[in-house]
Amino acid sequence: MNKFVQRLVAIVAALGLKSKFDAKELTKEDQAALIEAYNKAHGEQAFATDFEAYQKEQAAQASQQEAISSTLAQLAGIAGVPEGSEQTPEGLAQILASVNALKTSLDEAKANIDKLAKQAAPAAPSGNVVSVPSVTGAHTPGFAFGIQNPLFATTKRYNAILVSGRIDGTASRKDREQLEADFGQYSESLSARYNELRKSGQLAQLKKQAKVDYSALTSDTEIGTRQLTIRQDMVIARIVALPTLAGIFDTVSNVQSGQVLTNVLFSEVSQAYQAGEVFKGDVKIQPEKAYVHKAMAKLRFEDMSALEHAYLNYLNREGSDPVKWTLLEWIILQIATIINNERNQRSIVGCYVPPVAGEAGHTNFASTGILHRLIGLVEENKVMPFTDEELADFDSTNIGDVLIYFVKKMSTRRSDYKSFTIYLSAAHRAMFKEWYRNKYGKDTDFAGVNDLVPNYEVAIKWVPFMGNLKFIFATVAGNAFLLQNVPGEEYNNIFERHLEEVITASYWKEGAAFGFAGEQFKNREELLKNNGRNQFVFTNWPVITAAADATTVDVEAEDLEDLGFLIKTSANTKSTVLTDILNAKEGVVYRIECGSMSNATTISKAGKFDQVDAWTPVAVGSYIKLYWDAKKGKFFEVSRG
């Protein structure tokens, strides 16, 4: 490549003008900045001198190529037979010599043209990229990690900090604006790349092998862009390697606000043959709602220097890490780690609570997860829970027996029960193993404890992020799933300055749903009468039963074990008012259900409940949902029914 062209390309990249340069959209200001940077890098008047030399070289090459082309045209008109030659041995020898001479001349001309063409062509690979460029190499004076992309240029302060390992204390408004612009560009690109990898089915491969197929990144892609893409894949590999619910629940995308899943329920249709119009059977079309809520993450850093110090401390702490993240990557990775963990937790135990204007809400209240969606199916009279006391609680001495009893009850309602999967908290898997070994002795066949319900061979999946909750629920594989709109949009952060502070924010949508639940009945009585036949979802009902005449209920055991959030009142001997939920925790929606109308427990608008309208149940099964705000020392209502 010509010296001038090589220098020019480097300056264009350093100034971040490549896209405008390629599109021939440089403004006068851009051109002036380019020339100024060129002269600053290579000496005064270097641009004019190098450009003039380049023009002369191009003119000389063009003149030489034109002369060769003219010669070829003349040679091409020769018939190949010398004039006056005769068909004699001597004449044939003369013709052969002429042809060989012509062939030699043509070969020499072709070689000269090929040589000139190679000199004039841009220095770019001609085939697919085989080797992947390094993106964790040594820093160069111009670029962090030696990655020749504007985002890694050391002319930017955050990259200079990475390379030098110190803060020089000369941050300016321009530095901050540059960081804001680059952060937005990078996070938007990262989010798009995440979505691209998911659509092409490469996220799983990236998670397992930390590798991805780069065959689409052909040689005509600029080297710095390729390096940036691979670098982003490394960030994404770290993100998808975080704890996840993948493999337990599927994820459905492109749900913007809500989606209706249509269930078709058939009654019995078969009968013995007879002639004529004798029809049998009925079809019910029932919609199942799948909805998402909008969530967000907004963080505020007090000032730029505090952010940079935290960044340097990370680099010092991660001294053995082969990857030293840039400031952009570091911020996104830290935020992504927090969002990932909170979203996983919310996908299981979350319950959407409308935010209080101007107040930051608890992470669990941003959307509704699997368990509260399951409870919603019960409240919608689609699912009849197993309320047996034997199924409400378990420990290492009886967990397997409880599961056997659960499947036995389910099998009386579904002949295809073996196609169902049982879901329990991953925290209880050790409990199940202990029970299994005590029940059946040592694993003499060396197979270990199988994740199956004994005797019935129904699969068990252990769900993380459920804590100590004693929920047991079952459905056909793939029927319970998580919802989102655009994959990876939570990593599309914006970054801006507000006075002396730095703010980041991202927005996304999420939720949970069951594709098929069962027939919806008009009321609880009809649901109970049906007794769970033709349901696609089954669950126990792990309630905390309040003592008779109790004015308080404790949701924590003496050993600090969390007993759950379902509370059921009992028959009372006198008028009883609930005054407190002892050991209530923030981020939990408690559901208080009427268990008996005998002097039914009520709630008055007083004390810790003075922000809640008085509640008096009208029937067994009536409920109210509340959450606890520790700062205000009050309970607040979510819903009632």
N, C-alpha and C positions, 0 to 999 in steps of 0.2 A: 504494500500500500504506500502511496506517495506520502512523504513526510508531512506536507501541509494538511492533507486529508486526515491523516492519523491524529495530528495535533488538534485539528478542528473538531473531530468526533469526540475526543476526550473533553474538550472545553464545553461542547454542547451538552454532554451528559452531566458534567459537574454542575452546570447551571440549571439543570432540569428542563431543558428546552427541546428534548429529542422529538416529542410528539409534534410540536409546532414546527420544528425544523424539517421533519419528514413530510409534513403536510404543506410545506412552503407558506406558513402563516406567521413568520417572524415579523413583529412590528419594528418600527424604526428604533424604539427604545430597546427591544431585544437585540437588534443588530449592533447597536452601540455598545451594549453591555457585553456582547460576545467578543467584539473587537478589543474592547478594553481588557477583558479577562485574558485574551490571547496574548496581547502585548505585555501584560503583567507577568504572565508565565514564561514567555520566551524572549523578552527584550523589547525595547522601544522600537516602534515601526516594524516589528516582526511580522505582523499580519500582512502589511502591504508588500514587504519583500518576498515572503513565502508565497503569497498569492500570485505575484508577478512571475516567479520562477515556475510555479505550477502551470500557469497559462502557456508559457513558452514550451514547456515539456509536452503539454497536450497538443499544441500546434505542430510540433516536430513529429510526434507520433502519428497524427492525422495525415501529414504530408507523406510520410514514409509508407503508410498503409495504402494511400491513394495510388502511389507509384506502383506498388506491388500488384494492386488490383488491376491497373491498366495493363501491366505485363502479362498477367494471367489471361486477360481478355484477348490479347494478341496471340498468345500461345494456344488458346482454345480454338482459334480459327485454322490452325495448321492441320492438313489432312493426314499427315503422318507419312506420306510417300514422297521422296525427293523427285523433283521434276526431271523427266527424261530417263528415269531408271527403267531397266528392263527386267523381265522375269527370268533372270539367269541366276545361278548360284551366287555370282559376285553381286548382282543387283539385289538379291534377297538379303545378303549380308549387310549391304549398305542400308536397306530399309530397316532391318533390325537394329542397327547401330543408331539410326535416327530416332527410332521409337524409344530406345533405352535412354538416349540423351534427353528426350522430351520428358520422360518419366522422372528422371533425376531432377530436372529443372522444376517440375511441378511439386515434387516432394519437398525440395528446398523452400519453395515459395510457401507451401502450406505450413511448414515448420515455422517460418518467419511470422506468418499471420497468427498462428496459435500463440507464439511468444508475445506478440504485441497485444493480442486480445487479453491474455492473462495479466499483462501489466496494466491495462486500462480498466479491467473489471474490479469491482469492490471486493475487498478481502473478506469473503464470507464462505463458510463451509457449504459444500454442494450436496450433502446427503443428510440423512437423519442422524441425530445426535446419538452416539453409542455410549460414551462415558458421561457420567453426571458430574458437572463442575462442583468443586469443593465450595461449601458454604460455611465451613468452620476453620478456614485457614488463618494464617497470620495477618495482622493488620498491615496496611501499607500507608504511606504518608497521605494518600488521597482518599482511601476508603477503609471503613471498618471491615474486618475479615477479608479484605481484598475483593469485596463484592462491588463490581463496577456498576452500581445503580445509584441514582440520585439520593435515595433514602438512606444510603450508607456513607454518603460523602462526609469527610471530616471537616468540611467547611461549616457543617451544622454542629451546633454546640453540644447537643446530646451525644453525637458520635465522637466528638473530640474528648468528652468526658470518659467514654468507654475506652478509647485508645490510650489516653494519658493516665487514666485512673485517678483523676483529681478534678475538683471544681475550682475554676480560676477566679470566681467572684465577679465576673464582668458580664453577667446576664443582662440583656437589653430587651426592650419591647419587641424588637425584630426577632430575637431568639424565641420568645414566647409565641409570637404569631406563627413563626416557622414550625414550631412543635405542634401547635394546634392544627395547622393545615396538613402536615405530614401524618399526624395521628389519624385524622379523619380519612385521609386517602388510604392509609395502610389498613385500618380496621374494616373499611368498606370492601377493600380488595380481599381481605382475609375471609370475611363473611361470604363473599361470592365464591371463593375457592372452596370453602367448606361445603357449600350447597352443590357445587360442581362435583366434588368427590363423592358426595352422598348419592347424587343422581346416577353417577357412573358405577356405583356399587363398590367403590374403592376404600370407603371408610373402614370397613372390617379388616381389609388387608393392611391398611395403614396402622390399625390398632395392634394386629397380631405381629407384624414383621417390621413395623416402622419403615415400610417401603411403599412406593407408589409407582405406577406406570407412567414414565415420562416420554413415551413414544410420540405423544401428541406435540411435545415441545421440539419441533424440528429445527434444523440449522438456520432457517431464515428468521428465527426468533432471536432478538438481541440478547447477548450473553448475560447482561445484568438483569434483564427481565426473567430469564430462566433461573438465575441464581435466587432472585427474590421469590419466585414461585416455589422453588424447592425449600427455601428457608421458611416460607409460610406453612408448607406441609409439615415441617418439623414442629412448628408451634401447634398445628392441628393434631399431630400425633401425640403431643403431650396432653392436649385437651381430651381426646377420645380415650386416652389411657386412664383417665380419672375414673373413680367408681361410677357405675352406671346401672340402669335398669334394663339395658339391652339384653335380650335372651330370656327375659321374664315377661315383659310386656312389649308388644309391638308399638311403633309410633306411626301415627297418621298425620301427614302434612297437608298444607293448603286449606286449612280450616280457618277462615278469616274472622268469623264471629260465631256462627253456629252451623250445624249440619244435621239434617234429618236422615236417619237410617230407617228404611222401611222394612218392617218385619211382616212376613206372610205366615200366618198360623192356620194350619189345616186341621179340621176334625177328622174323624174316621171316615174313610171313603170306600173301602172294599166291601163286597157283598157277593152272594151267590148269583149265578147268571139266571136271568129270566128275560124274556122278550118284552119290548115296550119301553116307554119312558118312565122308568123307575129310578129316580135319582137319590143319591145319598151323599151327605158331606156338606161342609160349610167352610168358607174361607174368611178369615179376619185379617184385615190389613191394619197394622198398628205401627205408628212412628216411634222411634227411639231417638231422643235428643242427644246430640253431642255438641257441647259448646265450650268455647275457650274464653279466657279473660286476659285482658292486656296487663302485662307486668312490666316493670322497669327496674333499672339499677342506676342510682345517681350517687356519685361520690364527690366529696369536696376535699381537696388538698389545700392546706392552709397557705402555702406559698411554694414557689418553684424550687427554692433551695431545699426545703424539707423533702420534696419529692426526689430531688437529685441525690440527697444524702441517703435516703432509703434505698435508692437504686445502687449506690456504691456499696452500701452495707450488704446488699444481696450478693453482689459480685465477690466481696471478701468472704462471705459465709459459704458460698458455693465454689470454693477454690478448686475442687476436684471435678467439677462439672465440665465435660468437654465442650459444652455450648455456653458461651457467655452472651446472654441475650442483650439486644439493644434496648434502649429505654422504651421504645414503642412496643416491642414484643413483651418486655417485662411487665409493663402496666396491663396489657391485654391478658397475659397469662395469669397474673395475680387475680384480676377481676373474674376471669373465666373460671378459675378454680373455685372461688367463692360462689359464683352463680350456679355452677354445676352441682355443688354439694347441696345448696339450698333448694334448687329445683328438684333434685332427686327426692329430698325429704318431703317437699310440698306435693310431689306427684303421688305420694302415698298417703300422707296425713293432712294435706292442705284442705282448707275450707274457705271459699271466697267470702270476704267480709268487706262491704263497701268502705272505702277509706274515709276518715274524718278529715274534713278540709283543713289543709295546712299542717297536718300531723303525719309523721312517718308511721306507717303501719307495720305490723309483724310480718316477717317473710312468709309464714304459713297461711296468711290471709290473702295472698296475691291471686290464688286460683284454687280450684277444687280438685282434690286428688282421688285416688281409687277408693279409699275407705269411705269417705263422705259421699262419693257418688253411689257406692253400694248402699249406704244408709238411705240415700234419696230414692233408690228403687223400692225399698221397703215402705217409705212414706208415700210413694206414688201407687201403692197397692199392686205392685208387679211381682214382688218377691216376698214369700212368707219365710221369715227366719225360723231357725230351730231354737226355740227359747228354753229348751230343757236345761235344768240346773246343772246336769252332768256335763254339758258341753260349754258352760260359761267360763270354766276355769280348769287349769291343768298344771301339772308339774312333772318332774322327772320320774315320778312313781307311776303315773297313769297317762302320759301324753299319747302313747300308742293306742291304749284302750279307748281314749276319747276319739281319736281319729277313726278307729275301727267302727265305733258306734255312729259317728258322723256319716261315714260312707254307707253303713247299713241302712240308715234312714233315707239317704239319698237314693239308694238302689231300689227302694220300694216305690219311688216316684219316677225313676228313669231307668228303663231297661238297658239304655246305652251308657250307663254310669262310668264304664271303663274308659270312655272317650273324654272324661272330665279330668281336670287337674286340680289338686288341692294346693292352696296357697297359705303359707304361715310365715311368721316373722323369722328371719334368718338367725335372730338371737336365740331361738329355741331349738336350733338344729342339734347343738350339743346335748340338750335335754333329751331329744328323741334318741340319739345314739346311746345315751346312758340307759334309757328305758329298754331299748332293743337288746343290748348286751345282757342286762339283768333278766330279761324275759326269755331270751333264746340261748343264752350262754355265749361262749367265745365264738369268734368267726372262724370256725374250723375249716371252712372252704377257702379262706383267705380272700373272699370277695368283698369283705367289709360290709358296712351297713348300707343297704340299698335305700334310696329315697322313694320308697313305695309304701303305701298303706298295707300292712300285713293282711294276708288272707284275701284281700280284694284286688291287690296289685294296681291300685290307682296311683298315678304319679304325684309326687310332692315337689313343689318349687318353693324355695326359701327366699323370702322377699326382704332385701335390706331396707334400712331406714324406717322400720316399723317399731323399733324399740321393743318394749316389753308387752305391747298390746297383744291380747289373747284372741285376736280374730282368727277364725278359720273360715275361708270361703272357697268355693269351687265353681268352675265354669269350664266350658270347652276351650281347648287351646286356641289362643288368638282372639277370644271374644272380649277380653279386657285389654284396652289399649290406651296409650297416651296420645294427646293431640298437640299440634303446633301449627303455625302458619308457614313461615319460611325457615327451613333448617339453617341453624347457625346465625340467625338474625340477632341473637342476644350478644354476639361478639362484634356487632357493628356499632362500635362506640363513637360518640361524638366527644370532642375535647375542646374546651374553650376557656377563656380567661374571664373572670369576674372580679374587678378591682385587683387586689393582690392575690386572689385565690385562683386555683385551677380546678375546673369541674369536668367530670366525665359522666356520660349518660348513655344508656342503651335501652331499647324497647323491643318487646317480643310478645307473643301470645302463646298460651299453654292451657291445657286442661286434661281431663280423663273421661273415659266413657266405656260403657258396655254395649257391644253391638246388638246382642239379643238378650233380653231379660226374661220375658214371659208375658202372658196375657195380662192386661191391665184391668183390674176390677173396680167397680163403682165405689166400693167402700171396704173397710177392714173386715167386716163380717163375711162378705163374699170371698175375700182373699183367703180367710181362715177356713172357710167351708171347702174351697178348692183343694186345700191341704198341700199346695206346692206341686201339683201335677202339671207337667209340661213346662216347668220352669227351666231356664238355661243357666240360672245363677242360684246358688245355695250358700247360706251363711249361718254361723252360730250367732248368738246375741250375748256377748260378754259384758253383762251389766254389773254395776255395783248396786246392790239392793240395800236401800236405806232401812234402818230398823224401824219398827213400829213406834209412832209418836216422836220420831227423831226430828229435831229442828236443824240439825247440821248433818252433813255427810262428808266423810274423809275419802279423798281420791288417792291417798298414799298409804301403803302398808307400814307396819312398824320397822321393817327392814329397808325402808325407803323405796320399795318396789312401786312403780307406777301402775295403778290399778285400771286405768283407762279413762274414758270420757263419757261412757253411757251410764246414766243413773236412773234407777227405777224406784219409785216410792212404794210403800207398803200400805196395807190396811191399818188405820189408826183407831185408837179407842176414844180419841177426842179431837177437837179442832186443832190442826197442826199447821204452822207456818214455817217454811224453810228460811233460815236467816243467814246461812253461810255454806260455802263449799270449801272445806278445809284443805289446805295445801294445793289450792288451784294454781295452775301454771300459766304463764303467758304463752300465747300462740296456740292455745288449745280451745276448741269450741266444745263446750259441755252440753250434752243433750239430756234434759230431765224429762222423764216420761212417767205418766200416771200409771201406777200398777194396780190401784184399787180405788173405787169411788167411796169406800167406807171412810168417812171423815177425811176425804182426799186432801193430801198435802197441797198447800197453796204458797204463793209468793206475794208479799206485800211491797208496795213502793216505799221502802224505808231502809235505813241502814246501808249496807253494802249494795242493796238492790234499789236504791232510791233513783237510779237512772233508768229503771225498768218499769214499764207499766205493770200493774198488778195482774197476776196470772192465776186463774181458777180453772182447772181442767173440767171439761164437759163430758168426758167419757174415758174409759180405760184406753190407753194408747195416745191420749192427748199429750203434746210435748211442747217444750220451749227450749231454745238454744241460746246459750250465753257465752261470753268470753270475759276474762279477767284482765283488768288494766292495773298493774301493780303500782304505777306512779300515781294514779288517781285514787287507788284503793277502792275501786268500784267494779261491779259487774255491768256489762252492757248487752243488750239483746241483739241477736242475729236474726232469728225468725221464730215462729210458733205455728202449731198446727194441731 
